[in-house]
Amino acid sequence: FETSRRPGVRLYTAAHNTRTVSLYSKLGFSIRGAAIVVHGPPLGEQQKDGSRAHLHVRVARPEDLPASKRLCMRVHGHDRDRELAQAVQQGTARVVERAGEIVGYATSLSFAGHAVGNTNEELKALIAGATDFPAPGFLVPAVNTELFTWCLDNGLRMQLSMYHMTIGLYNTPNGVYLPSVWY
């Protein structure tokens, strides 16, 4: 598998698909973790687990890009400017603010979208504020038990488990996030 044009490649593959997992492993990919695809109806005001009145979720604007980039850099060690700018342009991106400061964002709460926050509270606010979760749902890192349990407690259901696999350069995330199937 050639990675000379890219410092690293990341992907998610269905954990039950043993042929694909075996193929990627033979090509040199390493399993870095797992994610759970969750889906269900929008949570709206029915959410459990306390009030997030101190957090405000709104549609992202172009002027939110620099703060969102800094947040992504802190968590992932790289930016996702193009994806975020495209989501802002399409109107799917949301930010969560605390006291006027951006503390989390999501390109969308979907299989292809990603989100980053300072804490699980910001991710919960983004999930609770979503108007829909396009099928098959969105990914939650399996190691984030608090967030996964909160999703289940609020009526979302597990659809699928996936492995996160990489080859080449890899930075372990330093914070809370929801990955994209594209990572």
C-alpha contacts under 8 A as a table, 3 or more apart, distances in Angstrom:
res1	aa1	res2	aa2	distance
1	F	27	L	5.72
1	F	28	G	7.38
2	E	5	R	7.73
3	T	6	R	5.28
3	T	7	P	6.58
3	T	8	G	6.53
3	T	9	V	7.38
3	T	167	I	7.89
3	T	168	G	7.06
4	S	7	P	6.91
6	R	9	V	7.12
7	P	168	G	5.89
7	P	169	L	5.40
8	G	166	T	7.07
8	G	167	I	5.58
8	G	168	G	4.12
8	G	169	L	4.49
8	G	170	Y	6.62
9	V	166	T	5.54
9	V	167	I	5.36
9	V	168	G	6.45
9	V	169	L	7.61
10	R	164	H	7.26
10	R	165	M	5.82
10	R	166	T	4.41
10	R	167	I	6.71
10	R	182	W	7.26
10	R	183	Y	6.35
11	L	164	H	5.90
11	L	165	M	5.43
11	L	166	T	6.41
11	L	181	V	6.71
11	L	182	W	5.86
11	L	183	Y	6.24
12	Y	162	M	6.08
12	Y	163	Y	5.45
12	Y	164	H	4.61
12	Y	165	M	6.08
12	Y	181	V	5.63
12	Y	182	W	7.06
12	Y	183	Y	7.39
13	T	17	N	7.48
13	T	20	T	7.22
13	T	21	V	7.00
13	T	162	M	5.31
13	T	163	Y	5.42
13	T	164	H	6.83
13	T	165	M	7.66
14	A	17	N	5.44
14	A	21	V	7.97
14	A	160	L	7.27
14	A	161	S	6.15
14	A	162	M	4.29
14	A	163	Y	6.30
15	A	18	T	6.93
15	A	21	V	7.23
15	A	161	S	5.68
15	A	162	M	4.59
15	A	163	Y	5.50
16	H	161	S	7.67
16	H	162	M	7.85
17	N	20	T	5.61
17	N	21	V	6.39
18	T	21	V	5.06
18	T	22	S	5.93
19	R	22	S	5.11
19	R	23	L	6.06
20	T	23	L	5.01
20	T	24	Y	6.16
21	V	24	Y	5.38
21	V	25	S	6.10
22	S	25	S	5.06
22	S	26	K	6.13
23	L	26	K	5.16
23	L	27	L	6.30
24	Y	27	L	4.98
24	Y	28	G	6.50
24	Y	29	F	5.41
24	Y	165	M	7.96
25	S	28	G	5.21
25	S	29	F	4.84
25	S	30	S	6.28
25	S	31	I	7.98
26	K	29	F	7.24
28	G	167	I	6.32
29	F	165	M	5.84
29	F	166	T	5.06
29	F	167	I	4.61
30	S	165	M	5.27
30	S	166	T	5.37
30	S	167	I	6.34
31	I	163	Y	6.45
31	I	164	H	5.76
31	I	165	M	4.40
31	I	166	T	6.66
32	R	163	Y	7.51
32	R	164	H	5.47
32	R	165	M	5.56
32	R	166	T	6.87
33	G	141	P	7.72
33	G	142	A	7.57
33	G	143	V	7.95
33	G	163	Y	5.90
33	G	164	H	5.12
33	G	165	M	7.35
34	A	141	P	6.11
34	A	142	A	5.42
34	A	143	V	7.57
34	A	161	S	7.01
34	A	162	M	5.50
34	A	163	Y	4.37
34	A	164	H	5.42
35	A	139	L	5.85
35	A	140	V	5.33
35	A	141	P	4.21
35	A	142	A	4.71
35	A	143	V	7.94
35	A	161	S	5.83
35	A	162	M	5.22
35	A	163	Y	6.35
35	A	164	H	7.08
36	I	139	L	5.41
36	I	140	V	5.22
36	I	141	P	6.29
36	I	142	A	5.85
36	I	158	M	6.53
36	I	159	Q	7.37
36	I	160	L	5.89
36	I	161	S	4.56
36	I	162	M	6.26
37	V	111	F	7.89
37	V	136	P	7.34
37	V	137	G	5.86
37	V	138	F	5.33
37	V	139	L	4.47
37	V	140	V	6.39
37	V	158	M	5.83
37	V	159	Q	5.36
37	V	160	L	5.12
37	V	161	S	6.15
37	V	162	M	7.65
38	V	136	P	7.70
38	V	137	G	5.27
38	V	138	F	5.62
38	V	139	L	6.37
38	V	140	V	7.29
38	V	151	C	7.75
38	V	156	L	6.11
38	V	157	R	5.27
38	V	158	M	4.52
38	V	159	Q	5.53
38	V	160	L	7.46
39	H	133	F	6.41
39	H	135	A	7.07
39	H	136	P	6.51
39	H	137	G	4.41
39	H	138	F	6.72
39	H	156	L	5.34
39	H	157	R	5.48
39	H	158	M	6.64
39	H	159	Q	6.68
40	G	133	F	6.91
40	G	137	G	7.56
40	G	155	G	6.75
40	G	156	L	4.67
40	G	157	R	6.24
41	P	132	D	6.76
41	P	133	F	7.16
41	P	155	G	7.65
41	P	156	L	7.12
42	P	128	A	7.14
42	P	129	G	7.99
42	P	130	A	6.27
42	P	131	T	5.64
42	P	132	D	5.21
42	P	133	F	6.83
43	L	46	Q	5.77
43	L	47	Q	5.60
43	L	127	I	7.61
43	L	128	A	5.24
43	L	129	G	7.39
43	L	130	A	7.51
43	L	154	N	7.00
43	L	155	G	7.85
44	G	47	Q	6.49
44	G	128	A	5.68
44	G	129	G	6.21
44	G	130	A	7.51
44	G	131	T	7.58
45	E	128	A	7.72
46	Q	154	N	7.80
47	Q	128	A	6.69
47	Q	154	N	5.73
48	K	150	W	7.94
48	K	153	D	7.24
48	K	154	N	6.13
49	D	150	W	7.55
52	R	55	L	5.38
52	R	121	E	7.69
52	R	125	A	6.84
53	A	56	H	7.21
54	H	98	R	6.10
54	H	99	A	7.42
55	L	96	V	6.37
55	L	97	E	5.58
55	L	98	R	4.99
55	L	99	A	7.76
55	L	122	E	7.46
55	L	125	A	7.14
56	H	96	V	5.38
56	H	97	E	5.10
56	H	98	R	6.57
56	H	125	A	7.95
57	V	94	R	6.66
57	V	95	V	5.66
57	V	96	V	4.30
57	V	97	E	6.43
57	V	125	A	6.94
57	V	126	L	6.55
57	V	129	G	6.62
58	R	94	R	5.52
58	R	95	V	5.64
58	R	96	V	6.50
59	V	88	V	8.00
59	V	91	G	7.03
59	V	92	T	7.47
59	V	93	A	6.10
59	V	94	R	4.47
59	V	95	V	6.31
60	A	64	D	6.32
60	A	88	V	5.84
60	A	91	G	7.49
60	A	93	A	5.32
60	A	94	R	4.68
60	A	95	V	5.38
60	A	105	Y	7.96
61	R	64	D	5.41
61	R	65	L	7.43
61	R	88	V	6.11
62	P	65	L	5.65
62	P	85	A	7.21
62	P	88	V	6.60
62	P	89	Q	7.96
63	E	66	P	7.01
64	D	67	A	5.74
64	D	68	S	6.18
64	D	95	V	7.97
64	D	102	I	7.70
65	L	68	S	5.07
65	L	69	K	5.94
65	L	81	D	7.53
65	L	84	L	7.46
65	L	85	A	7.13
66	P	69	K	5.06
66	P	70	R	6.35
67	A	70	R	5.19
67	A	71	L	6.37
67	A	102	I	6.53
68	S	71	L	5.08
68	S	72	C	6.24
68	S	102	I	7.07
68	S	104	G	7.23
68	S	105	Y	6.66
69	K	72	C	5.12
69	K	73	M	6.08
69	K	79	D	5.71
69	K	80	R	7.12
69	K	81	D	6.57
70	R	73	M	5.06
70	R	74	R	6.19
70	R	79	D	7.76
71	L	74	R	5.19
71	L	75	V	6.38
71	L	103	V	7.50
71	L	104	G	7.37
71	L	116	V	7.19
71	L	117	G	7.35
71	L	118	N	7.80
72	C	75	V	5.20
72	C	76	H	5.69
72	C	77	G	7.13
72	C	78	H	6.67
72	C	79	D	5.63
72	C	80	R	7.23
72	C	116	V	6.42
73	M	76	H	5.36
73	M	77	G	4.49
73	M	78	H	4.72
73	M	79	D	5.31
74	R	77	G	5.76
74	R	78	H	7.90
74	R	174	N	6.97
74	R	175	G	7.88
75	V	116	V	7.40
75	V	173	P	5.32
75	V	174	N	4.55
75	V	175	G	5.01
75	V	176	V	7.24
75	V	177	Y	7.82
76	H	79	D	7.45
76	H	171	N	6.67
76	H	172	T	7.14
76	H	173	P	4.79
76	H	174	N	6.40
76	H	175	G	7.93
77	G	171	N	6.62
77	G	173	P	7.44
80	R	83	E	5.64
80	R	84	L	6.23
81	D	84	L	5.19
81	D	85	A	5.88
82	R	85	A	5.19
82	R	86	Q	6.07
83	E	86	Q	5.21
83	E	87	A	6.17
83	E	107	T	7.30
84	L	87	A	5.03
84	L	88	V	6.13
84	L	93	A	7.05
84	L	107	T	5.75
85	A	88	V	5.06
85	A	89	Q	6.18
86	Q	89	Q	5.03
86	Q	90	Q	6.14
87	A	90	Q	4.98
87	A	91	G	5.97
87	A	92	T	5.21
87	A	93	A	5.04
87	A	107	T	5.38
87	A	108	S	7.49
88	V	91	G	5.04
88	V	92	T	6.22
88	V	93	A	5.08
88	V	94	R	7.98
88	V	107	T	7.50
89	Q	92	T	7.93
90	Q	93	A	7.76
92	T	107	T	6.08
92	T	108	S	5.55
93	A	105	Y	7.19
93	A	106	A	5.52
93	A	107	T	4.16
93	A	108	S	5.62
94	R	105	Y	5.54
94	R	106	A	5.31
94	R	107	T	6.52
94	R	108	S	7.27
94	R	126	L	7.38
95	V	102	I	6.54
95	V	103	V	7.65
95	V	104	G	5.68
95	V	105	Y	4.11
95	V	106	A	6.43
95	V	126	L	7.57
96	V	102	I	5.83
96	V	103	V	5.88
96	V	104	G	5.07
96	V	105	Y	5.97
96	V	122	E	6.48
96	V	125	A	7.23
96	V	126	L	6.73
97	E	100	G	5.48
97	E	101	E	5.10
97	E	102	I	4.43
97	E	103	V	5.51
97	E	104	G	7.06
98	R	101	E	5.31
98	R	102	I	6.59
98	R	103	V	6.51
102	I	105	Y	7.64
103	V	117	G	5.78
103	V	118	N	5.78
103	V	122	E	6.81
104	G	115	A	7.28
104	G	116	V	5.40
104	G	117	G	3.96
104	G	118	N	6.40
104	G	122	E	5.77
104	G	123	L	7.08
104	G	126	L	8.00
105	Y	115	A	5.51
105	Y	116	V	5.62
105	Y	117	G	6.56
105	Y	126	L	7.44
106	A	109	L	6.74
106	A	113	G	7.05
106	A	114	H	5.64
106	A	115	A	3.97
106	A	116	V	6.56
106	A	126	L	7.11
107	T	113	G	5.25
107	T	114	H	5.63
107	T	115	A	6.38
108	S	112	A	7.73
108	S	113	G	4.65
108	S	114	H	6.41
108	S	115	A	7.46
109	L	113	G	5.72
109	L	114	H	6.91
109	L	115	A	7.64
109	L	127	I	6.96
109	L	130	A	6.91
109	L	132	D	7.67
109	L	133	F	5.84
109	L	134	P	7.68
109	L	137	G	7.53
109	L	138	F	5.79
110	S	113	G	4.95
110	S	114	H	7.54
110	S	133	F	5.72
110	S	134	P	5.66
110	S	135	A	7.42
110	S	136	P	7.71
110	S	137	G	5.36
110	S	138	F	4.45
110	S	139	L	7.64
110	S	180	S	7.73
111	F	134	P	7.60
111	F	135	A	7.57
111	F	136	P	6.67
111	F	137	G	5.59
111	F	138	F	4.61
111	F	139	L	6.45
111	F	180	S	5.89
111	F	181	V	5.75
112	A	138	F	7.77
112	A	180	S	4.87
112	A	181	V	5.47
112	A	182	W	6.45
113	G	138	F	7.53
113	G	179	P	7.30
113	G	180	S	5.05
113	G	181	V	7.75
114	H	177	Y	7.43
114	H	178	L	5.31
114	H	179	P	4.92
114	H	180	S	4.76
114	H	183	Y	7.56
115	A	123	L	7.34
115	A	177	Y	5.39
115	A	178	L	4.84
115	A	179	P	6.69
116	V	123	L	7.16
116	V	175	G	7.96
116	V	176	V	6.11
116	V	177	Y	4.29
116	V	178	L	6.41
117	G	120	N	6.94
117	G	122	E	5.49
117	G	123	L	5.95
117	G	175	G	7.28
117	G	176	V	5.62
117	G	177	Y	6.11
118	N	122	E	6.73
118	N	175	G	6.51
118	N	176	V	6.40
119	T	122	E	5.71
119	T	123	L	7.03
119	T	175	G	7.26
119	T	176	V	5.94
120	N	123	L	5.04
120	N	124	K	6.04
120	N	146	E	7.90
120	N	147	L	6.53
120	N	176	V	6.37
121	E	124	K	5.04
121	E	125	A	6.16
122	E	125	A	5.05
122	E	126	L	6.28
123	L	126	L	5.08
123	L	127	I	6.16
123	L	176	V	7.79
123	L	177	Y	7.38
123	L	178	L	7.94
124	K	127	I	5.07
124	K	128	A	5.92
124	K	147	L	7.37
125	A	128	A	5.04
125	A	129	G	5.96
126	L	129	G	5.09
126	L	130	A	6.28
127	I	130	A	5.33
130	A	133	F	7.24
133	F	136	P	7.89
133	F	137	G	5.43
133	F	138	F	7.00
134	P	137	G	5.61
136	P	159	Q	7.38
137	G	159	Q	7.79
138	F	178	L	7.73
138	F	180	S	7.67
139	L	178	L	5.96
139	L	179	P	5.94
139	L	180	S	6.76
139	L	181	V	7.48
140	V	144	N	7.22
140	V	147	L	7.55
140	V	148	F	6.52
140	V	177	Y	7.90
140	V	178	L	5.42
140	V	179	P	6.94
141	P	144	N	5.54
141	P	148	F	7.93
141	P	177	Y	7.78
141	P	178	L	6.70
141	P	179	P	7.33
142	A	145	T	6.48
142	A	148	F	7.24
144	N	147	L	5.59
144	N	148	F	6.26
145	T	148	F	5.09
145	T	149	T	5.88
146	E	149	T	5.34
146	E	150	W	6.15
147	L	150	W	5.01
147	L	151	C	6.22
148	F	151	C	5.11
148	F	152	L	6.41
149	T	152	L	5.07
149	T	153	D	6.06
150	W	153	D	4.97
150	W	154	N	6.21
151	C	154	N	5.18
151	C	155	G	6.63
151	C	156	L	5.33
151	C	157	R	7.51
152	L	155	G	5.35
152	L	156	L	5.00
152	L	157	R	5.88
152	L	158	M	7.86
153	D	156	L	7.40
158	M	161	S	7.91
166	T	169	L	8.00
166	T	170	Y	6.99
167	I	170	Y	7.53
173	P	176	V	7.75
179	P	182	W	7.81
179	P	183	Y	5.22
180	S	183	Y	4.34
